[in-house]
């Protein structure tokens, strides 16, 4: 066996997933909230809530929204403000939208700050949102380039965190349960990065948490400091430890599911919910074939109060 034949996940404990639901476009950005799984059905322009029986309910439909810049309205990462409003990234409008249950408004306009489509987002306990961005027009075939993390304060004011340097396609992002760390996956750099966070939400001391064997996508944290990350290019979700060791893996048939993102949920947050799809770059094909799916796997370490 040559080096290229070595499976970097071979030594990890393997858990089989079970399918919960399918019929979506590209399922992404799962969240556990109020006792249920929520996720973005991206190319259907909606956020979905999945109940315990696996029945899907559309909780926010953006298909009728008039875009501010002519770009298609694609919902990405989302979370909740302390007052209960849901906020969500409109990736290609480069806006953070707010939804109070009845009306959609603009919470933050990031068009002057973002150098490409915005992406995932995590909301801290104070209502501050940390937003990742692709940094370039991936869907138009541009070459990758680094870009800054963005922060939206609770009042909607925003700035680019240029003092932290550029990130290689920052994607999934999370806040530790004690609020002292922010972790993000740099998809185009094959690494997971950690930053310190102070009581006022300022980030510093950027450093590598782990390098990964393939592109890391959406992430969530567990109570022991592990980072679960989607790895769609190898059809797996892996639990990565600081330093780079992989302790656990959930594998998929690549003809059935390519998993970009996951979240810990359930009654004790020991269920790993996994979003997957097959057609991420071709939006029309994704809408036509509806091969997006949602899966679950039981894991040993819960999510605690980590966000998301």
C-alpha positions in Angstrom: 0.0 0.0 0.0 1.4 3.4 -1.0 1.0 6.6 1.0 -1.9 7.8 -1.2 -3.8 4.6 -0.4 -3.7 5.2 3.4 -7.1 6.0 4.9 -6.5 8.8 7.4 -9.7 7.9 9.2 -8.9 4.2 9.4 -8.0 4.2 13.2 -11.2 6.2 14.2 -14.1 4.5 15.9 -16.8 4.1 13.3 -20.5 4.7 13.9 -23.2 3.9 11.4 -25.7 6.7 10.6 -29.5 6.2 10.2 -31.5 8.2 7.7 -34.2 10.4 9.1 -35.6 12.3 6.1 -34.9 13.2 2.5 -36.3 15.2 -0.4 -34.3 18.4 0.1 -32.0 20.4 -2.2 -28.7 20.9 -0.4 -29.3 20.4 3.3 -27.0 22.6 5.4 -26.3 24.4 8.7 -28.2 22.2 11.2 -29.2 23.7 14.5 -30.8 22.1 17.6 -33.3 24.6 19.0 -36.4 24.3 21.3 -36.3 20.5 21.2 -36.1 20.1 17.4 -33.7 20.0 14.5 -33.6 23.0 12.2 -31.6 23.3 9.0 -31.3 25.2 5.7 -32.8 23.7 2.6 -30.6 26.1 0.7 -31.7 26.0 -2.9 -35.4 25.8 -1.9 -34.8 29.1 -0.2 -36.2 28.0 3.1 -35.4 27.0 6.7 -36.9 23.7 7.9 -37.8 22.3 11.3 -37.8 18.5 11.6 -40.0 17.0 14.3 -39.4 13.8 16.2 -41.4 11.8 13.6 -39.2 13.1 10.8 -41.9 15.4 9.4 -40.6 18.6 7.9 -42.1 22.0 8.5 -41.1 25.2 6.6 -40.5 27.8 9.3 -39.1 30.5 7.0 -39.8 30.7 3.2 -37.6 33.3 1.4 -38.6 32.2 -2.1 -40.8 35.3 -2.5 -38.2 37.8 -1.3 -37.0 40.5 -3.7 -33.2 40.5 -3.6 -31.4 43.8 -3.0 -28.8 43.1 -5.6 -30.4 40.7 -8.1 -28.7 37.6 -6.6 -30.6 34.5 -5.7 -31.7 34.5 -2.1 -29.9 31.5 -0.5 -30.2 31.1 3.3 -27.0 29.9 5.1 -26.1 29.9 8.7 -28.6 31.0 11.3 -29.3 31.5 15.0 -31.4 33.3 17.5 -31.1 36.7 19.3 -31.9 37.0 23.0 -35.2 38.5 22.1 -36.2 35.4 20.2 -35.8 36.7 16.7 -34.2 34.3 14.2 -31.3 35.7 12.1 -30.0 34.1 9.0 -27.4 34.9 6.4 -28.6 35.6 2.9 -25.4 34.4 1.3 -25.4 36.1 -2.1 -27.2 39.3 -1.0 -24.5 39.5 1.7 -27.1 40.4 4.3 -28.1 39.1 7.7 -31.8 38.9 7.8 -34.0 38.9 10.9 -37.4 37.1 11.2 -39.8 37.7 14.1 -42.2 35.0 13.1 -44.1 37.3 10.8 -41.8 39.8 9.0 -38.4 39.6 7.5 -36.1 42.6 7.9 -32.5 43.4 7.4 -30.5 43.0 10.6 -27.1 43.8 9.0 -25.9 44.8 5.6 -22.4 43.3 4.9 -22.0 44.3 1.3 -19.3 46.8 2.0 -17.4 44.3 4.2 -17.7 40.9 2.4 -15.4 40.1 -0.5 -17.6 37.2 -1.6 -20.8 35.4 -0.5 -21.2 35.2 3.2 -21.6 31.7 4.6 -22.1 30.3 8.1 -22.8 32.1 11.3 -22.9 31.5 15.1 -24.7 33.7 17.6 -23.3 34.1 21.1 -25.3 34.5 24.3 -25.3 38.3 23.9 -26.7 38.3 20.4 -23.4 38.9 18.7 -23.0 37.1 15.4 -19.7 35.8 14.0 -20.1 35.4 10.2 -17.9 33.5 7.9 -17.5 34.2 4.2 -16.2 32.4 1.2 -14.1 35.4 0.2 -14.5 34.9 -3.6 -17.2 33.9 -6.1 -16.9 30.2 -5.8 -20.1 29.6 -7.9 -18.7 31.8 -10.7 -15.5 29.8 -10.9 -13.1 32.3 -9.3 -9.9 31.1 -7.6 -9.9 31.0 -3.8 -8.6 33.9 -1.8 -8.4 34.6 1.9 -10.9 36.8 3.6 -11.7 38.2 7.0 -14.2 37.0 9.6 -17.1 39.4 10.1 -18.8 40.3 13.3 -22.3 41.7 13.7 -23.0 43.3 17.1 -26.4 42.9 18.8 -27.6 46.3 17.4 -26.8 45.3 13.8 -23.5 47.2 13.4 -20.8 45.2 11.7 -17.1 45.2 10.9 -14.5 43.0 9.4 -12.0 41.5 11.8 -9.0 42.3 9.7 -6.7 42.3 12.7 -7.0 38.5 12.8 -5.7 38.1 9.2 -7.2 36.3 6.3 -9.0 33.0 6.5 -9.0 30.3 3.8 -12.7 30.0 3.1 -13.9 30.1 6.7 -17.0 27.9 6.9 -18.5 26.3 10.0 -18.1 28.3 13.1 -18.9 27.7 16.8 -18.6 29.2 20.3 -17.6 27.1 23.3 -20.0 26.6 26.1 -18.0 28.9 28.5 -17.7 31.6 25.7 -13.9 31.7 25.8 -13.2 30.2 22.4 -14.4 30.5 18.9 -13.6 27.7 16.4 -13.9 27.8 12.7 -13.2 25.5 9.8 -10.9 26.9 7.0 -12.3 24.8 4.2 -9.7 25.8 1.6 -6.8 25.5 3.9 -7.6 22.0 5.3 -7.5 23.2 8.9 -9.6 24.0 11.9 -8.7 27.2 13.7 -9.3 28.3 17.3 -9.4 31.9 18.7 -9.7 33.2 22.2 -12.8 35.2 23.0 -13.1 37.7 25.9 -16.1 38.8 27.8 -16.8 41.6 25.4 -16.8 39.2 22.4 -13.4 40.3 21.1 -11.3 37.6 19.4 -7.5 37.1 19.6 -4.7 34.6 19.7 -5.5 32.8 16.5 -3.9 29.4 16.2 -4.3 26.0 14.5 -6.5 23.6 16.3 -5.8 20.8 13.8 -5.0 20.2 10.2 -7.4 17.9 8.4 -6.9 15.3 5.7 -9.6 16.8 3.6 -11.8 19.9 3.4 -13.6 20.6 6.7 -17.0 22.2 6.3 -19.7 22.7 8.9 -18.7 22.1 12.6 -20.0 21.6 16.1 -18.2 21.2 19.4 -18.7 18.6 22.2 -18.2 18.8 25.9 -14.7 17.3 25.9 -13.3 19.8 23.3 -13.8 17.6 20.3 -14.8 19.2 17.0 -17.1 17.3 14.7 -16.7 18.4 11.1 -18.4 17.5 7.9 -16.0 16.2 5.2 -18.1 16.0 2.0 -15.2 15.3 -0.3 -14.7 11.9 1.5 -18.3 11.3 2.4 -17.7 11.3 6.1 -18.2 13.3 9.3 -15.3 13.1 11.7 -14.5 14.0 15.3 -11.2 15.8 15.4 -9.2 16.4 18.6 -6.8 19.3 19.2 -3.5 18.4 17.5 -5.2 16.5 14.6 -6.1 13.0 15.9 -9.4 11.7 14.6 -11.3 9.7 17.3 -14.6 8.9 15.6 -16.0 8.8 12.1 -19.5 8.4 10.5 -19.1 7.3 6.9 -21.6 7.5 4.0 -22.0 5.9 0.6 -20.8 8.8 -1.7 -23.5 7.9 -4.2 -26.1 8.5 -1.5 -24.9 11.4 0.7 -22.1 13.9 0.9 -22.3 15.4 4.4 -21.2 19.1 4.8 -22.4 19.8 8.3 -23.6 18.4 11.6 -24.8 19.4 15.0 -25.2 17.7 18.4 -28.8 17.6 19.6 -31.5 15.4 21.2 -32.5 15.3 24.8 -29.0 15.1 26.1 -27.3 16.4 23.0 -25.7 13.0 22.3 -27.3 12.6 18.9 -25.2 13.8 16.0 -27.6 15.2 13.3 -26.0 15.3 9.9 -27.1 17.2 6.8 -26.2 15.9 3.4 -26.8 16.3 -0.3 -25.3 15.4 -3.7 -25.7 18.6 -5.9 -24.0 21.6 -4.3 -22.7 23.4 -7.3 -25.6 22.9 -9.7 -28.5 24.7 -8.0 -31.1 23.8 -10.7 -30.0 20.1 -10.6 -30.3 20.2 -6.8 -33.8 21.5 -7.0 -34.8 19.1 -9.8 -33.5 15.9 -8.1 -34.0 16.7 -4.4 -31.4 14.3 -3.2 -30.6 16.2 0.1 -31.1 14.2 3.3 -30.8 14.3 7.1 -29.2 11.6 9.2 -28.5 10.8 12.8 -25.9 8.9 14.7 -25.5 8.2 18.5 -22.3 9.4 20.0 -20.6 9.1 23.4 -19.9 12.8 24.2 -22.7 15.4 24.3 -22.8 18.9 23.0 -23.5 20.6 26.3 -24.1 24.4 26.0 -21.8 24.8 23.0 -23.1 26.9 20.1 -24.6 26.0 17.7 
